[in-house]
């Protein structure tokens, strides 16, 4: 089983689970139906215009077994959540939106530290403003 790192979202977890199920079935030579409660992941996998790397890898795995079917099922009341908390850690590529957010946060923190500890006279600005 697989477990994603904490900064991954539910969509990625669902898609990765589908991909791993497809890969497992392919490795065993099994033609089967894979049921998922993630309608968004199933729609993305069936889309021809999706540029997400994980989706494309899942589509490629699915093409190796044309008789395999992906099907939607209504939520299975916590079974997927329980299974997702077990297993080994995987570290697929983080989504660009997460990386952008982290880079912005880190760069602003670094800039703020440099600004506060700089020797440009910033530290005495509050005193000079009070004297006006």
PyMOL commands that place a pseudoatom at each C-alpha (Angstrom):
pseudoatom trace, name=CA, resn=UNK, resi=1, chain=A, elem=C, hetatm=0, pos=[0.000, 0.000, 0.000]
pseudoatom trace, name=CA, resn=UNK, resi=2, chain=A, elem=C, hetatm=0, pos=[0.995, 3.612, -0.466]
pseudoatom trace, name=CA, resn=UNK, resi=3, chain=A, elem=C, hetatm=0, pos=[0.857, 6.665, 1.776]
pseudoatom trace, name=CA, resn=UNK, resi=4, chain=A, elem=C, hetatm=0, pos=[1.346, 10.229, 0.569]
pseudoatom trace, name=CA, resn=UNK, resi=5, chain=A, elem=C, hetatm=0, pos=[3.293, 12.892, 2.383]
pseudoatom trace, name=CA, resn=UNK, resi=6, chain=A, elem=C, hetatm=0, pos=[1.177, 15.397, 4.368]
pseudoatom trace, name=CA, resn=UNK, resi=7, chain=A, elem=C, hetatm=0, pos=[1.275, 18.252, 1.822]
pseudoatom trace, name=CA, resn=UNK, resi=8, chain=A, elem=C, hetatm=0, pos=[-0.517, 16.223, -0.838]
pseudoatom trace, name=CA, resn=UNK, resi=9, chain=A, elem=C, hetatm=0, pos=[-4.219, 16.712, -1.449]
pseudoatom trace, name=CA, resn=UNK, resi=10, chain=A, elem=C, hetatm=0, pos=[-7.099, 14.221, -1.523]
pseudoatom trace, name=CA, resn=UNK, resi=11, chain=A, elem=C, hetatm=0, pos=[-7.326, 14.333, -5.332]
pseudoatom trace, name=CA, resn=UNK, resi=12, chain=A, elem=C, hetatm=0, pos=[-3.674, 13.250, -5.618]
pseudoatom trace, name=CA, resn=UNK, resi=13, chain=A, elem=C, hetatm=0, pos=[-4.185, 10.502, -3.046]
pseudoatom trace, name=CA, resn=UNK, resi=14, chain=A, elem=C, hetatm=0, pos=[-7.209, 9.136, -4.891]
pseudoatom trace, name=CA, resn=UNK, resi=15, chain=A, elem=C, hetatm=0, pos=[-5.449, 9.292, -8.262]
pseudoatom trace, name=CA, resn=UNK, resi=16, chain=A, elem=C, hetatm=0, pos=[-2.325, 7.612, -6.894]
pseudoatom trace, name=CA, resn=UNK, resi=17, chain=A, elem=C, hetatm=0, pos=[-4.442, 4.846, -5.353]
pseudoatom trace, name=CA, resn=UNK, resi=18, chain=A, elem=C, hetatm=0, pos=[-6.106, 4.210, -8.715]
pseudoatom trace, name=CA, resn=UNK, resi=19, chain=A, elem=C, hetatm=0, pos=[-2.730, 4.206, -10.478]
pseudoatom trace, name=CA, resn=UNK, resi=20, chain=A, elem=C, hetatm=0, pos=[-1.271, 1.743, -7.945]
pseudoatom trace, name=CA, resn=UNK, resi=21, chain=A, elem=C, hetatm=0, pos=[-4.305, -0.538, -8.315]
pseudoatom trace, name=CA, resn=UNK, resi=22, chain=A, elem=C, hetatm=0, pos=[-3.885, -0.486, -12.104]
pseudoatom trace, name=CA, resn=UNK, resi=23, chain=A, elem=C, hetatm=0, pos=[-0.151, -1.216, -11.818]
pseudoatom trace, name=CA, resn=UNK, resi=24, chain=A, elem=C, hetatm=0, pos=[-0.818, -4.080, -9.403]
pseudoatom trace, name=CA, resn=UNK, resi=25, chain=A, elem=C, hetatm=0, pos=[-3.445, -5.619, -11.696]
pseudoatom trace, name=CA, resn=UNK, resi=26, chain=A, elem=C, hetatm=0, pos=[-1.109, -5.186, -14.683]
pseudoatom trace, name=CA, resn=UNK, resi=27, chain=A, elem=C, hetatm=0, pos=[1.754, -6.906, -12.833]
pseudoatom trace, name=CA, resn=UNK, resi=28, chain=A, elem=C, hetatm=0, pos=[-0.517, -9.877, -12.057]
pseudoatom trace, name=CA, resn=UNK, resi=29, chain=A, elem=C, hetatm=0, pos=[-1.980, -9.987, -15.568]
pseudoatom trace, name=CA, resn=UNK, resi=30, chain=A, elem=C, hetatm=0, pos=[-5.473, -9.400, -14.203]
pseudoatom trace, name=CA, resn=UNK, resi=31, chain=A, elem=C, hetatm=0, pos=[-8.261, -7.742, -16.168]
pseudoatom trace, name=CA, resn=UNK, resi=32, chain=A, elem=C, hetatm=0, pos=[-10.596, -6.272, -13.605]
pseudoatom trace, name=CA, resn=UNK, resi=33, chain=A, elem=C, hetatm=0, pos=[-12.809, -3.359, -12.665]
pseudoatom trace, name=CA, resn=UNK, resi=34, chain=A, elem=C, hetatm=0, pos=[-11.401, -0.795, -10.252]
pseudoatom trace, name=CA, resn=UNK, resi=35, chain=A, elem=C, hetatm=0, pos=[-14.018, 1.016, -8.202]
pseudoatom trace, name=CA, resn=UNK, resi=36, chain=A, elem=C, hetatm=0, pos=[-13.397, 4.477, -6.759]
pseudoatom trace, name=CA, resn=UNK, resi=37, chain=A, elem=C, hetatm=0, pos=[-15.536, 7.035, -4.957]
pseudoatom trace, name=CA, resn=UNK, resi=38, chain=A, elem=C, hetatm=0, pos=[-13.471, 9.889, -6.409]
pseudoatom trace, name=CA, resn=UNK, resi=39, chain=A, elem=C, hetatm=0, pos=[-15.503, 11.164, -9.312]
pseudoatom trace, name=CA, resn=UNK, resi=40, chain=A, elem=C, hetatm=0, pos=[-13.000, 13.985, -9.898]
pseudoatom trace, name=CA, resn=UNK, resi=41, chain=A, elem=C, hetatm=0, pos=[-10.074, 11.562, -10.221]
pseudoatom trace, name=CA, resn=UNK, resi=42, chain=A, elem=C, hetatm=0, pos=[-12.024, 9.294, -12.578]
pseudoatom trace, name=CA, resn=UNK, resi=43, chain=A, elem=C, hetatm=0, pos=[-13.053, 12.257, -14.746]
pseudoatom trace, name=CA, resn=UNK, resi=44, chain=A, elem=C, hetatm=0, pos=[-9.464, 13.521, -14.887]
pseudoatom trace, name=CA, resn=UNK, resi=45, chain=A, elem=C, hetatm=0, pos=[-8.157, 10.076, -15.867]
pseudoatom trace, name=CA, resn=UNK, resi=46, chain=A, elem=C, hetatm=0, pos=[-10.743, 9.805, -18.647]
pseudoatom trace, name=CA, resn=UNK, resi=47, chain=A, elem=C, hetatm=0, pos=[-9.888, 13.280, -19.968]
pseudoatom trace, name=CA, resn=UNK, resi=48, chain=A, elem=C, hetatm=0, pos=[-7.665, 13.568, -23.030]
pseudoatom trace, name=CA, resn=UNK, resi=49, chain=A, elem=C, hetatm=0, pos=[-6.635, 17.151, -22.239]
pseudoatom trace, name=CA, resn=UNK, resi=50, chain=A, elem=C, hetatm=0, pos=[-5.274, 16.775, -18.700]
pseudoatom trace, name=CA, resn=UNK, resi=51, chain=A, elem=C, hetatm=0, pos=[-1.593, 17.748, -18.407]
pseudoatom trace, name=CA, resn=UNK, resi=52, chain=A, elem=C, hetatm=0, pos=[-1.093, 16.584, -14.811]
pseudoatom trace, name=CA, resn=UNK, resi=53, chain=A, elem=C, hetatm=0, pos=[1.864, 14.182, -14.664]
pseudoatom trace, name=CA, resn=UNK, resi=54, chain=A, elem=C, hetatm=0, pos=[0.195, 11.767, -12.230]
pseudoatom trace, name=CA, resn=UNK, resi=55, chain=A, elem=C, hetatm=0, pos=[-2.939, 11.641, -14.395]
pseudoatom trace, name=CA, resn=UNK, resi=56, chain=A, elem=C, hetatm=0, pos=[-0.858, 10.962, -17.516]
pseudoatom trace, name=CA, resn=UNK, resi=57, chain=A, elem=C, hetatm=0, pos=[1.079, 8.177, -15.743]
pseudoatom trace, name=CA, resn=UNK, resi=58, chain=A, elem=C, hetatm=0, pos=[-2.236, 6.649, -14.658]
pseudoatom trace, name=CA, resn=UNK, resi=59, chain=A, elem=C, hetatm=0, pos=[-3.560, 6.844, -18.225]
pseudoatom trace, name=CA, resn=UNK, resi=60, chain=A, elem=C, hetatm=0, pos=[-0.402, 5.137, -19.531]
pseudoatom trace, name=CA, resn=UNK, resi=61, chain=A, elem=C, hetatm=0, pos=[-0.784, 2.337, -16.979]
pseudoatom trace, name=CA, resn=UNK, resi=62, chain=A, elem=C, hetatm=0, pos=[-4.424, 1.926, -17.995]
pseudoatom trace, name=CA, resn=UNK, resi=63, chain=A, elem=C, hetatm=0, pos=[-3.457, 1.667, -21.678]
pseudoatom trace, name=CA, resn=UNK, resi=64, chain=A, elem=C, hetatm=0, pos=[-1.354, -1.417, -20.870]
pseudoatom trace, name=CA, resn=UNK, resi=65, chain=A, elem=C, hetatm=0, pos=[-4.553, -3.319, -20.093]
pseudoatom trace, name=CA, resn=UNK, resi=66, chain=A, elem=C, hetatm=0, pos=[-7.373, -2.155, -22.418]
pseudoatom trace, name=CA, resn=UNK, resi=67, chain=A, elem=C, hetatm=0, pos=[-9.945, -4.510, -20.872]
pseudoatom trace, name=CA, resn=UNK, resi=68, chain=A, elem=C, hetatm=0, pos=[-9.548, -2.959, -17.413]
pseudoatom trace, name=CA, resn=UNK, resi=69, chain=A, elem=C, hetatm=0, pos=[-12.432, -0.726, -16.357]
pseudoatom trace, name=CA, resn=UNK, resi=70, chain=A, elem=C, hetatm=0, pos=[-12.604, 2.194, -13.935]
pseudoatom trace, name=CA, resn=UNK, resi=71, chain=A, elem=C, hetatm=0, pos=[-15.967, 2.662, -12.251]
pseudoatom trace, name=CA, resn=UNK, resi=72, chain=A, elem=C, hetatm=0, pos=[-17.462, 5.109, -9.775]
pseudoatom trace, name=CA, resn=UNK, resi=73, chain=A, elem=C, hetatm=0, pos=[-19.087, 3.996, -6.531]
pseudoatom trace, name=CA, resn=UNK, resi=74, chain=A, elem=C, hetatm=0, pos=[-20.725, 6.067, -3.817]
pseudoatom trace, name=CA, resn=UNK, resi=75, chain=A, elem=C, hetatm=0, pos=[-18.391, 6.753, -0.861]
pseudoatom trace, name=CA, resn=UNK, resi=76, chain=A, elem=C, hetatm=0, pos=[-17.497, 3.641, 1.098]
pseudoatom trace, name=CA, resn=UNK, resi=77, chain=A, elem=C, hetatm=0, pos=[-17.886, 5.124, 4.568]
pseudoatom trace, name=CA, resn=UNK, resi=78, chain=A, elem=C, hetatm=0, pos=[-14.348, 5.498, 5.876]
pseudoatom trace, name=CA, resn=UNK, resi=79, chain=A, elem=C, hetatm=0, pos=[-12.742, 2.376, 4.407]
pseudoatom trace, name=CA, resn=UNK, resi=80, chain=A, elem=C, hetatm=0, pos=[-10.552, 4.395, 2.040]
pseudoatom trace, name=CA, resn=UNK, resi=81, chain=A, elem=C, hetatm=0, pos=[-9.500, 6.754, 4.837]
pseudoatom trace, name=CA, resn=UNK, resi=82, chain=A, elem=C, hetatm=0, pos=[-8.491, 3.818, 7.024]
pseudoatom trace, name=CA, resn=UNK, resi=83, chain=A, elem=C, hetatm=0, pos=[-6.507, 2.249, 4.179]
pseudoatom trace, name=CA, resn=UNK, resi=84, chain=A, elem=C, hetatm=0, pos=[-4.823, 5.556, 3.331]
pseudoatom trace, name=CA, resn=UNK, resi=85, chain=A, elem=C, hetatm=0, pos=[-3.407, 5.837, 6.859]
pseudoatom trace, name=CA, resn=UNK, resi=86, chain=A, elem=C, hetatm=0, pos=[-1.554, 2.538, 6.462]
pseudoatom trace, name=CA, resn=UNK, resi=87, chain=A, elem=C, hetatm=0, pos=[1.209, 1.558, 4.068]
pseudoatom trace, name=CA, resn=UNK, resi=88, chain=A, elem=C, hetatm=0, pos=[4.543, 2.851, 2.878]
pseudoatom trace, name=CA, resn=UNK, resi=89, chain=A, elem=C, hetatm=0, pos=[5.453, 6.455, 2.208]
pseudoatom trace, name=CA, resn=UNK, resi=90, chain=A, elem=C, hetatm=0, pos=[5.595, 7.689, -1.377]
pseudoatom trace, name=CA, resn=UNK, resi=91, chain=A, elem=C, hetatm=0, pos=[6.947, 11.056, -2.457]
pseudoatom trace, name=CA, resn=UNK, resi=92, chain=A, elem=C, hetatm=0, pos=[5.545, 11.982, -5.864]
pseudoatom trace, name=CA, resn=UNK, resi=93, chain=A, elem=C, hetatm=0, pos=[6.166, 15.431, -7.271]
pseudoatom trace, name=CA, resn=UNK, resi=94, chain=A, elem=C, hetatm=0, pos=[4.361, 18.201, -5.377]
pseudoatom trace, name=CA, resn=UNK, resi=95, chain=A, elem=C, hetatm=0, pos=[1.821, 20.218, -7.368]
pseudoatom trace, name=CA, resn=UNK, resi=96, chain=A, elem=C, hetatm=0, pos=[3.032, 23.544, -8.771]
pseudoatom trace, name=CA, resn=UNK, resi=97, chain=A, elem=C, hetatm=0, pos=[0.496, 25.515, -6.731]
pseudoatom trace, name=CA, resn=UNK, resi=98, chain=A, elem=C, hetatm=0, pos=[1.937, 24.074, -3.506]
pseudoatom trace, name=CA, resn=UNK, resi=99, chain=A, elem=C, hetatm=0, pos=[5.507, 24.801, -4.569]
pseudoatom trace, name=CA, resn=UNK, resi=100, chain=A, elem=C, hetatm=0, pos=[4.612, 28.390, -5.502]
pseudoatom trace, name=CA, resn=UNK, resi=101, chain=A, elem=C, hetatm=0, pos=[2.942, 28.912, -2.138]
pseudoatom trace, name=CA, resn=UNK, resi=102, chain=A, elem=C, hetatm=0, pos=[5.928, 27.490, -0.240]
pseudoatom trace, name=CA, resn=UNK, resi=103, chain=A, elem=C, hetatm=0, pos=[8.448, 29.543, -2.240]
pseudoatom trace, name=CA, resn=UNK, resi=104, chain=A, elem=C, hetatm=0, pos=[6.475, 32.735, -1.628]
pseudoatom trace, name=CA, resn=UNK, resi=105, chain=A, elem=C, hetatm=0, pos=[6.247, 31.992, 2.083]
pseudoatom trace, name=CA, resn=UNK, resi=106, chain=A, elem=C, hetatm=0, pos=[9.959, 31.184, 2.407]
pseudoatom trace, name=CA, resn=UNK, resi=107, chain=A, elem=C, hetatm=0, pos=[11.102, 34.162, 0.341]
pseudoatom trace, name=CA, resn=UNK, resi=108, chain=A, elem=C, hetatm=0, pos=[8.914, 36.591, 2.320]
pseudoatom trace, name=CA, resn=UNK, resi=109, chain=A, elem=C, hetatm=0, pos=[10.232, 35.193, 5.603]
pseudoatom trace, name=CA, resn=UNK, resi=110, chain=A, elem=C, hetatm=0, pos=[13.829, 35.512, 4.382]
pseudoatom trace, name=CA, resn=UNK, resi=111, chain=A, elem=C, hetatm=0, pos=[13.222, 39.068, 3.168]
pseudoatom trace, name=CA, resn=UNK, resi=112, chain=A, elem=C, hetatm=0, pos=[11.633, 39.982, 6.517]
pseudoatom trace, name=CA, resn=UNK, resi=113, chain=A, elem=C, hetatm=0, pos=[14.597, 38.542, 8.444]
pseudoatom trace, name=CA, resn=UNK, resi=114, chain=A, elem=C, hetatm=0, pos=[17.054, 40.431, 6.230]
pseudoatom trace, name=CA, resn=UNK, resi=115, chain=A, elem=C, hetatm=0, pos=[15.039, 43.630, 6.608]
pseudoatom trace, name=CA, resn=UNK, resi=116, chain=A, elem=C, hetatm=0, pos=[14.888, 43.352, 10.407]
pseudoatom trace, name=CA, resn=UNK, resi=117, chain=A, elem=C, hetatm=0, pos=[18.559, 42.493, 10.828]
pseudoatom trace, name=CA, resn=UNK, resi=118, chain=A, elem=C, hetatm=0, pos=[19.906, 44.770, 8.093]
pseudoatom trace, name=CA, resn=UNK, resi=119, chain=A, elem=C, hetatm=0, pos=[22.448, 47.523, 8.741]
pseudoatom trace, name=CA, resn=UNK, resi=120, chain=A, elem=C, hetatm=0, pos=[20.708, 50.129, 6.597]
pseudoatom trace, name=CA, resn=UNK, resi=121, chain=A, elem=C, hetatm=0, pos=[19.337, 52.092, 9.526]
pseudoatom trace, name=CA, resn=UNK, resi=122, chain=A, elem=C, hetatm=0, pos=[15.951, 50.349, 9.501]
pseudoatom trace, name=CA, resn=UNK, resi=123, chain=A, elem=C, hetatm=0, pos=[16.337, 49.425, 13.180]
pseudoatom trace, name=CA, resn=UNK, resi=124, chain=A, elem=C, hetatm=0, pos=[16.338, 53.110, 14.245]
pseudoatom trace, name=CA, resn=UNK, resi=125, chain=A, elem=C, hetatm=0, pos=[13.522, 54.202, 11.916]
pseudoatom trace, name=CA, resn=UNK, resi=126, chain=A, elem=C, hetatm=0, pos=[10.855, 53.875, 14.602]
pseudoatom trace, name=CA, resn=UNK, resi=127, chain=A, elem=C, hetatm=0, pos=[12.820, 56.166, 16.933]
pseudoatom trace, name=CA, resn=UNK, resi=128, chain=A, elem=C, hetatm=0, pos=[13.351, 58.809, 14.268]
pseudoatom trace, name=CA, resn=UNK, resi=129, chain=A, elem=C, hetatm=0, pos=[9.633, 58.773, 13.387]
pseudoatom trace, name=CA, resn=UNK, resi=130, chain=A, elem=C, hetatm=0, pos=[8.678, 59.234, 17.059]
pseudoatom trace, name=CA, resn=UNK, resi=131, chain=A, elem=C, hetatm=0, pos=[10.844, 62.341, 17.340]
pseudoatom trace, name=CA, resn=UNK, resi=132, chain=A, elem=C, hetatm=0, pos=[9.010, 64.055, 14.467]
for i in range(1, 132): cmd.bond("trace and resi %d" % i, "trace and resi %d" % (i + 1))
show_as sticks, trace
zoom trace
